[in-house]
Amino acid sequence: MNKEYVRNYKNLGLNIAFYRKRTGYTQMQLAELIDIDRSHMSAIELGNVGASLDVIFKICDVLSISEKDLFDFRD
């Protein structure tokens, strides 16, 4: 992970967690719906790893949000 983007990864993770909780899904439920392991979902939400575009698109579909919403960081 590029150190200059760490804040962006963390902000993305916070947004994913926010929208996931808003829909009432647990990490496990969302992970199952987008076909990834729960530990990977956790790492994405914590900003410890990046997410592929496929995963981003699946998250947006499942949570019924736009990609713009997901990347609208509130600094």
C-alpha positions, 0 to 999 in steps of 0.5 A, spaced: 500 500 500 502 506 498 503 510 504 501 517 501 494 514 500 493 511 507 488 516 509 484 515 503 484 507 504 481 509 511 476 514 509 473 509 504 473 503 509 469 508 514 464 510 508 463 502 507 462 501 514 457 507 514 453 505 508 453 497 511 451 499 518 445 504 515 443 498 511 443 493 517 448 488 514 454 485 518 461 484 516 459 477 515 453 478 511 456 483 506 462 479 505 457 473 503 453 477 498 459 480 495 463 473 495 469 475 499 472 473 506 469 476 512 476 478 514 478 481 508 471 485 509 474 487 515 481 489 513 478 493 507 473 497 512 479 498 517 483 501 511 489 496 511 488 493 504 485 496 498 479 493 494 479 491 487 474 495 482 470 489 482 469 489 490 467 496 490 462 495 484 459 489 488 459 493 494 455 499 491 450 494 488 449 490 494 448 497 498 444 500 493 449 506 493 453 510 487 461 509 487 461 517 488 457 516 494 462 511 496 468 516 495 465 522 497 470 523 503 468 527 509 475 530 511 
